[in-house]
Amino acid sequence: MTEKPRAADPDSTGSAPGGSATAGQGTGDEPRVVIRDKRKIGKSTEKSASDAAAADAASDVPAEGLVEETEVVVDEIEVEDPVSGPPVVDAPAEPSEEAAPAAVPAGPELDVLRAELDERTRDVQRVSAEYANYRKRVDRDRNLVQEQATGSVLTALLPILDDLDRAREHGDLVGPFGSVAEQLTAALGKFGLTAFGEQGDPFDPTRHEAVAHQTSADVTEPTCVQVMRRGYQLGERLLRPALVAVADPE
């Protein structure tokens, strides 16, 4: 807090307050009182200082000849002097050892890498060939299963075709019934069903089943002289052999 200036003693000065000249001359031997307030002045400080000054003025009046001085200390802002001379430029960063390109291996290391590359290449080729063979095998098995399923259905329909053949031989396959028989035969033919076994065909033991045998001077080789039941095949697959009578030459 700001110290109050002490008032001059009227007894020592020999005059009442208000005689500034006489008081100043009478107190020439006393040191001058200087109060230095080094606090920063703010709104709150100025308000408190003004309240304190008003209170001091109301209580007592300082004697004349005493001067109250207050110093306000302001922080000095230091400004660096500009540096004279050429501008300072940062030197480029030197490349680190990690960024350096890897050295190309030579000698045994290169041979080892080449051997590993050749081995991996052969592995890839082998796997590719195995996959291609696997796809071919799967496609072949799929077609075989499909053909077997179709053959099973067609085999179950062969007795109906046999009845249609006997009706045709007796002349009963006429009118609407004949049209239905022709449509059925054409529809089954779209699935690859073909009939074989005609009178006069050479005897083929892989496709014909001989149920009768005789000799004849009219043939020069084993020949089917009578067809009792026609045979059927699905593509290259034999569904049922033909029942025939065979005649051998004399």
Stockholm file with secondary structure:
# STOCKHOLM 1.0

chainA/1-250         MTEKPRAADPDSTGSAPGGSATAGQGTGDEPRVVIRDKRKIGKSTEKSASDAAAADAASDVPAEGLVEETEVVVDEIEVEDPVSGPPVVDAPAEPSEEAAPAAVPAGPELDVLRAELDERTRDVQRVSAEYANYRKRVDRDRNLVQEQATGSVLTALLPILDDLDRAREHGDLVGPFGSVAEQLTAALGKFGLTAFGEQGDPFDPTRHEAVAHQTSADVTEPTCVQVMRRGYQLGERLLRPALVAVADPE
#=GR chainA/1-250 SS CCCCCCCCCHHHHTSCTTCHHHHHHHTTTSCCCCCCCCSCCCHHHHHHHHHHHHHHHHHCCCCTTCCCCCCCCCCCCCCCCCCCSSCCCCCCCCCCSTTSCCCCCCTHHHHHHHHHHHHHHHHHHHHHHHHHHHHHHHHHHHHHHHHHHHHHHHHHHHHHHHHHHHHHHTTCCCHHHHHHHHHHHHHHHTTTEEEECCTTCBCCTTTEEEEEEEEETTCSSCEEEEEEECEEEETTEEEECEEEEEEEEC
#=GC SS_cons         CCCCCCCCCHHHHTSCTTCHHHHHHHTTTSCCCCCCCCSCCCHHHHHHHHHHHHHHHHHCCCCTTCCCCCCCCCCCCCCCCCCCSSCCCCCCCCCCSTTSCCCCCCTHHHHHHHHHHHHHHHHHHHHHHHHHHHHHHHHHHHHHHHHHHHHHHHHHHHHHHHHHHHHHHTTCCCHHHHHHHHHHHHHHHTTTEEEECCTTCBCCTTTEEEEEEEEETTCSSCEEEEEEECEEEETTEEEECEEEEEEEEC
//
